[in-house]
Amino acid sequence: MRVAILIGLQASGKTSFHREHLAGTHDHVSKDNFPKARNRQKRQLRLIDEALTAGRSVAVDNTNPSPAEWAPLIALAHSFGAPAVAYWFPVDVEASIARNAARADPVPDVGLFTTLRLIRQPTLADGFDEVYSVTINATGGFDVTQDTQAREERPAGDTTQT
């Protein structure tokens, strides 16, 4: 049992990655699935809690751009003794804009650029038990590598996007 936290811009491949690599083993929780909820964060945490209580792994599929979003997810995972695993989708603005434009229901560009201002790469120092980088390869599949840079602590205030 674990909590996989997908971190990346809109249209970076997070949902497709979940479908291809995690759907068979992880419940899918995304705030996109309940846009009219009064408190989407509270509902998300309740769904994660329910899955973990039942002994199921969870994939949290949102932009999750910063520690403000990660911290409650990591804390909830750890409260169940489950590892919190980050899947980082490195920032590629041009590719995200192109994939977003091809969507049936694209996110307004302002949303993507707002996330861009907030996003930073996760590290083990953030409380994650493992950190992986996920990139889309030339055939449209995904390459997943353990992020060795995540092992290095970043100085406070470092928001470098690698």
Residue pairs with C-beta under 8 A, 6 or more apart in sequence:
1 52
1 55
1 56
1 57
1 80
1 82
2 26
2 57
2 58
2 77
2 82
2 83
2 84
2 85
3 48
3 52
3 57
3 58
3 59
3 60
3 73
3 74
3 76
3 77
3 82
3 83
3 84
3 85
4 22
4 26
4 57
4 58
4 59
4 60
4 85
4 87
5 60
5 64
5 70
5 73
5 74
5 84
5 85
5 86
5 87
5 122
5 128
6 14
6 17
6 18
6 59
6 60
6 61
6 62
6 64
6 87
6 89
7 63
7 64
7 65
7 70
7 86
7 87
7 88
7 89
7 119
7 121
7 122
8 14
8 63
8 88
8 89
8 90
8 91
8 119
8 134
9 63
9 89
9 91
9 92
9 93
9 96
9 112
9 115
9 116
9 119
10 63
10 96
10 100
10 107
10 111
10 112
10 115
11 95
11 96
11 97
11 99
11 100
11 103
11 106
11 107
11 112
12 89
12 91
12 92
12 95
12 96
12 99
13 89
13 99
13 134
13 136
13 142
14 61
14 87
14 89
15 30
15 61
16 142
17 87
17 89
17 134
17 142
18 26
18 28
18 59
18 61
20 141
20 142
21 142
21 144
22 28
22 59
25 57
26 56
26 57
26 58
26 59
27 47
27 51
27 56
27 57
27 58
27 59
28 59
28 61
29 44
29 47
29 48
29 51
29 58
29 59
29 60
29 61
30 60
30 61
30 62
31 37
31 40
31 41
31 43
31 44
31 62
32 61
32 62
34 40
34 43
37 43
41 72
44 60
44 62
45 72
45 73
45 76
47 58
48 58
48 60
48 73
48 76
48 77
49 76
51 57
51 58
52 58
52 76
52 77
52 80
52 82
53 80
57 82
60 73
62 69
63 69
63 115
63 119
64 70
64 73
65 115
65 118
65 119
65 120
66 118
66 119
66 120
67 126
70 84
70 86
70 122
70 126
70 127
70 128
71 127
73 84
74 84
74 126
74 127
74 128
75 127
77 83
77 84
78 84
78 127
83 129
83 130
84 127
84 128
84 129
85 128
85 129
85 130
85 131
85 132
86 122
86 126
86 128
86 130
86 131
86 132
86 150
87 132
87 134
87 144
88 121
88 122
88 131
88 132
88 133
88 134
88 147
88 150
89 133
89 134
89 135
90 121
90 133
90 135
90 161
90 162
91 116
91 119
91 161
93 112
93 116
95 136
96 112
97 109
97 112
100 106
100 107
100 109
100 112
119 161
120 159
120 160
120 161
121 147
121 149
121 150
121 160
121 161
121 162
122 128
122 131
122 150
123 131
123 149
123 150
123 151
123 152
123 153
123 154
124 130
124 131
124 150
124 151
124 153
125 153
125 154
128 150
130 146
131 146
131 147
131 150
132 144
132 145
132 146
132 147
133 144
133 145
133 147
134 142
134 143
134 144
135 142
135 143
136 142
136 143
137 143
149 162
154 160
